[in-house]
Structure formats: structure tokens, C-alpha cells
Amino acid sequence: MPGRYLVTGGLGFIGSNLVRHILATHPEARVVNLDAMTYAGNPENLADVENDARYEFVHGDVCDAEVVRDVMKRVDVVLHLAAETHVDRSIVSDAPFVRTNVLGTQTLLSSALHVGVDRFVQVSTDEVYGSLPWQDPDDQATPRHRFTEDTPLAPRSPYSATKAAADHLAFAYHETHGLDVVVTRCCNNLGPRQHPEKLIPLMIQRALADESLPVYGDGLQIRDWIWVGDQCTGIMAAAERGEAGGVYNFGARAERTNLTVVKDILTHLGKPESLIEHVADRAGHDRRYAIDPSRSETELGWSAEVDFADALERTVTWYRERLEGGA
Ligand code: NAD
């Protein structure tokens, strides 16, 4: 589908993978990337597409109504990813999360309504659903509880609370003002270009340097993992085929404990498990997330294509080449 897309937060992990995905798969598309270049926005993430005539970078803040209005006039579809995203930072200082994730989303929604864009995709997270009871990932016999699109929102960290607030605002604009809104909620992503403060790149980086790997608490917190490229195809499927006012969950049915993920990384790198160091747990640490992606599979014709082992190998290889190659 040709189209003019506004990607917010396009210099971040998922945003930069999404911009690349659109340029590669939608030859007639144009992409405007609005990014404030916070500590999480890395221009290197899109250095090789910056001369593509179909791509435009705008250095600006999603809370700046003037800048937002200016870019909004030039696009048909908004893919809103810009956010403060690190739970640990939201525990130490939550004001930037409220500002960007709530006020920034409101600023974009208001402008999208005023300008009259075709669709607004609010890229959200499974963390808005809260925490599930622990279930052994290897136990395939017992029926598994997973988040569906009907699961009530019950965020437990300042980060997820601000994302849930943004989702509610998006629905309010749909219900009250008739703005065409779709909300996507994805599980934990892995892949290239993620900031090294997050679990997988942090562990790869430290393991390569033979430094200790800090694992929160018992390390048995369970996350559901998906290859970043699969979330990108999901976002575009929701943008193109999602129902207005709908929610779409993306997941790959790949639950792992954090400890298992860390051990897998060590195995890939040929490093000893003695590098693992258990440290004090994160305050309010959610015990388990798991996504039921059935609706997206049935209604969007979308499914995750890359399994966890393949995704982890690609991710480890990408970081290893960069870190060991001195890039
Ligand atoms: P990230 O932290 O890697 O990138 C965030 C980007 O947003 C950065 O480029 C940053 O500069 C930009 N940004 C921050 N504040 C801004 C502001 N005020 N104005 C403009 N730009 C600003 O984040 P990510 O991991 O790529 O996540 C992207 C989106 O996907 C977020 O909305 C997040 O909630 C959601 N999400 C992430 C995951 C995951 O596993 N990473 C899973 C589900 C959903």
C-alpha cells in the first residue's frame, strides 16, 4: 500500500527496525521519523537510510504541538512508538514517562484529529495487562493463562501505567471524536539495535567483556519473546487491516525465564555460567507476561515467523560483530 507514514521514535530499537521494514517492503511509501533523540535514540540506527529520498528525519519532541502539527500535515498514517521505555528508569524518576508517554500521545492524538489523518496506530505493550501467575514454561500439559485483548488493564509499574493511560486516551479519541485508532500490544522484543540497558544486549555486552551478569532476584520472572521483525510486520498488518477501535496482541508463544535467556546467551558465546550474579530484585517486578496472539493471527492473517532460538542467534551475532569488530 502506498502511503505517507509518520513514525515517532524512529531512532529507537523498534522504530528503527520499523522504518527499515517499511522502506524495504513498501517501495512507494514515504516515512517521516519524528524523534527527540533522547539517550535512547541513536542516529546510527538509521545511518544507512538517511539519504533515501523516501525518508525524512525531523528532530523534535512529541510534546511540541507546533512540530507535531507540522509533520502531521504531511502524512496519512501515524505509527506512534516514541516513549520512555525502561521500567528501571520509571522507578527512579517517573515524570519523563508521564510527560512523553501520556502528554506526548495526547499531543499527537489531538493533532491527528485536527489534521484528519486516516489512521493512528498506538504501539503499546503487554505490560499494561499487569502480571500473570507463574507457570512453568516447560509444562505443556497444564492449560496456560495468557493475556487476550479482553484482559482488563492492570499496570503495575510507572512505565506500564503511563502506557495504559496512553491506550485509554487513544480509545477516548476513537469513541468521543471518531478518530480511527488501532492499538497494538506486543511482548518483549529481541533483535538488533536495542539500547544496551535492556536485558539481552546488556547480558551479551557484559558476557563478551567477561563481566558479571546481574540477574534480578531468582531470575525466574517469565517473559514472552518475539523477534523485532515480527512486531514490525504486526504493526503494519494492524495499520493496513486492523479494525478501527481494535486491539491486537502480538506474541510468539515463546515464554522463557530471564535466567534461561541469560544461560542461552552464555552458551552462544561459550562463556561460563559462573558469570551469573543474582542481585536484589526490581521493586514490584512483574512475575510473568504471556500473550495470546490468536486474534491477530485470525483477523490480520499475521503470525510470528522467527522462533526464539533463531532470533537469539541472530541477535547475539549482530552484537558480537559490532562489539568485537569495534563498530
Ligand atoms: P526505545 O527506548 O528503544 O526508543 C524510544 C525512542 O523514542 C527513542 O528513539 C527516543 O529518542 C524517542 N523518544 C523518547 N521520548 C521522545 C519524545 N518526547 N519525543 C520524540 N521522541 C522521543 O524504545 P523501543 O524499545 O523501541 O519501544 C518502542 C515502542 O514500542 C514503545 O512505545 C514501547 O512502549 C513499545 N514496546 C516495546 C517493546 C520492547 O520489547 N522493546 C515491547 C512492546 C512494546
Residues whose N, C-alpha, C, O or C-beta is under 5 A from the ligand:
A	BS01	NAD	G9 G10 L11 G12 F13 I14 G15 L34 D35 A36 M37 T38 A40 G41 N42 G60 D61 V62 C63 H80 L81 A82 A83 E84 T85 T100 V123 S124 T125 C186 C187 N188 N189
